[in-house]
Amino acid sequence: MIRVLWIGDVMGKPGREAVRALLPELKKRYRVDWTIVNGENAAGGSGISGRIARDFWRMGCDVVTLGDHVWDQKEMETFLPTTDRLLRPQNFPPGTPGTGWTVQTTVGGLKVAVVCLLGRVFMKYAVGCPFRTLDTLLADIRPKTHVILVEIHAETTSEKVALGHFADGRVSAIVGTHTHVQTADERILPGGTAYLTDLGMTGPHDSVIGQNKAAIIRRYWTSMPVRFSVASGRVILNGAVIHVDEQTGQAHRITRIQCPLTNEGS
């Protein structure tokens, strides 16, 4: 059995510090073999930098996924092609820098595939169909490993749920990101795929999805442009732990986690 820790959207410095402080204990508590973190808001709430990506790897995160903020930091155009451990959505057009999937090897020698996809409903990019993209990609991945972990970065619940059922029995897990609000619908689908609509956010929770709440309220109240900033206050790490049979690729359990960062960092 391989145990995967999947951490939801990391929001700015508060979220990064929560991962740094809490990851060692979480790995020990859940006997984690593989860690994935969504880092698309890690750089001040907008995108990620190469320095921050390398910092996540040093913390012990095996793969970092991105989403619709992938290009917010311009250096990503040149940094993404240098690594297969930082994934932009696979369904961007051909020729886009970087990759949206990878097969890596755990310390124990097990091969694990991670796929990053972007939803199309209410999203700002005209990307290819995530359903067709995944369907085509599985033909390349299945000969390499049965452990296939898919993240769908999308706005609507229906698109995420539909993709989960579409791929049920063909991948080990499908989890959603992007809304920054953890959902309570974790389950094992009939075909053996672990599913959760949204992992939630790792960052300050006395906020509006990680941003300063006063600024967001002012924007809605006035309909005027407002400069956003990452909120402060109580920080919570959100995510899930998934147990996958390394021989069959079927998931046996998925557990949501919400872990607060205290002053002592535990």
N, C-alpha and C positions, 0 to 999 in steps of 0.2 A: 504494500500500500504506500503510495506517495501522498504526502500532505502538502497542499499548496496554500500559501497565505497570499491573499489578493487585497491590496490596500486601495481604497477609493481616493478620488481626486485630491491631491495634496495642494493646499492653498497657501502659497507664499512661505515666508520664513517660519511662521508659527507651525504650519503643517510639516515643514522639513524638520524642525526641531522635535516634533512629536515622533516622527519616524526614527530619528536618531536615538531618542531616549527610550522608546518603547519596543523597537524591533528586537533587540537581544532577548528580552524577557518573553515576548510573544513567540519567538522561535523556540525557546526552551519550553514554554507552557504547552504549546500545541505540537511540539516535535516536528517543526516545519522542515521540509526538504527543498522547497522552491518558493521564491517570493517574487511577486509581480506588483508594481506600483504604478498608478496613473500619475504622471508628473506634468500634465499639460498646463497647470496653473501654478507651478512651483516657483516661477520667477516673478515675484511681486504680483501674483494673480493672473499673469498673462504670458503663457508659453513657458519655455524652459531654455536654459543655456547649457552649453557643453560643460561648463564648470559644475553646474548643479547635477547634471546627468552623471558625471564621474563621481560626484559626492554620493549619490544614491548607490552606485555600485560599491563604493568603499564601505557604505553602511551595511551592505549585505543584500541589497536588492538585485535579483538576477536579471530581470528585464524591466524596462520602463516603457510605458505606453503613452501615446499622445492622443489628440483629438482635433477639434476645430480651431484650437489656438496654436497649432503646430508651427505656423509661420510668424507668430507675434515677435519672436526674437530672430532677426534677420540671419544671424550666424547659422541657423539650422539648415539653410540651403547648402552650406559647405560641410557642416558637421555630420549631418545624418548619413551621408554616403560612407563615412569612415567607420561605422559600427553597425552590427546587427543585433545589438542589445537595447537600442532605442528605436521604437517602432512608431512610424506615422501610419495613418489609416491605409490599408492595402488597396482600397477602392478609389484612390486618387488616380488620375489619368496616367497611362504609360509614359515613362520618361521623367516622372516626378522624382526628385532626389530622395534617396533612402529606400527602405523596405517596410512592408507592413506585416511581415511574418518572419519567424525564425525557428530553427530547431537547435536547441542547446542540450548539453549533457550535464546532468547533475553530478555531485561529488561521488555518488554511488554508481555512476556509469549509465544511468537511465536517460534516454533521449526524451525531451519534452518540447512540444511545439506550442508556440504562442502566436495568435493571430489578432490583429487590431483592425477593426472596421469602423466606418463612420456612417451614421444614419443619414437619410435624405429628407425626412419630413421636418420642416421648420429650421433647417440648417443652412448656413450661408454658402456652402460650396456645392457646385454641380458635380457630384461624384458618381461613379458607377454604382450599379445595384449591389448592395451588400449581400443579398441572397445569392445572386449569380456569381459574384466574386468568391464567396465562400464555397459554393458548389464546385467551381472549377479548381479552386486551390486544394480541396481535399484529395483530389487525384494525385497531387504531388506530395502531399504530406503523409497519407496513409501508409505508403511503403516504408517510411522512415520511422514512424512511431504511432502507437495507439493512444498516447496521452496528448490530447489536443485541447488547448485552452483558448477560448475565444472571448474577446471583449468587444462589445458594440457600444460605441460612444454616440448616443442618440438622445433626442429630445422627448419623443413620445413613448409612452408605455406600450402602446399597441405594436409599434414597429419592433421593439425589443422582444415582446412576448411572441410575436409571430416568428421572428428569427429563431427563438429558442425552440419552438415546436418544429420548425422547418429542419433544424439540424439535430433534433433529438435522436439519439442512438448512433449518430455519426461523429460526435465530438464528446469530450469528457465534461466540459463545462462551458456555459455561456453566461457572462455577467455583463450588466450594463453600467455605464458611467455617464457623467455629464450634468445631471440635474442637481448634484450635491446634496440630495435628500435620500437617505437610506430607506429602501422599501422593505416590507415585512413579508415578502412572498417567496422566500427561499424554499426550494423543494428539489427532489429528484424527479425528473420527468419520466414518463412510462418507459422510454427506451434506454434509460440509464444515464441521462445527461443532467448534471447539476445546473440549476438556474436561479438567478436573482436579478430582478429588474434594474436595481441600482445599488451599487456598493455604498454610496454615500460619500461624504467629504471628510478629509483629514485636515482640520484647521479650526479656526475660532467659530464656535457655534452660537455665540451671542451676536448674531450678524444676519445679513441677508445673503445666503449661500456663500459666506466667507467675506463679503464686502462690508464696509462700514455701513451700518443700518441707517444712520441719519442721512447720509448722502443718497442712498437708494430711495428712501422715503421722499426726500426733497425732489428727486427726479420725477417720481410719480406724481407728486403734488403740483409741481410747476410745469412739467413737460419741457423743461429746459436742460441743456447739457450740464452734466455734473462730473467732476473728476472723481473716479472711484479710488478707493484705497483699501488694502487688506485690513480687516478688523482686528481688534485685540481682545483679550479676555480668555475665558475658559476654552481650552483646546481639546478636541476629541478625535481619536483615530478611529475611522470606520472602515470596515472591510468584511472579509469572509475567509473562513478556512474550509477547504474542500479536500475530501479524501477520495483518491482515485486508485482503482485497481490497475497496477502497472502492466499486467498481462492483457487484460481485456479493454482497458481504457474507459470502463464504466465507473461512474461516481457512486460512492456508497453513502456519502454524507456531505451536507453543507451546513455550516454554522455561521450565522452573522456575528460580528464582533463590534462592540463599541467600547473603546478603551480610553478613558480620560487621562490627560497629562496633568499630573499634580506638580506642586512646587518641587517635589523630590524627584520628579521625572519617572514616576512609576504608576 
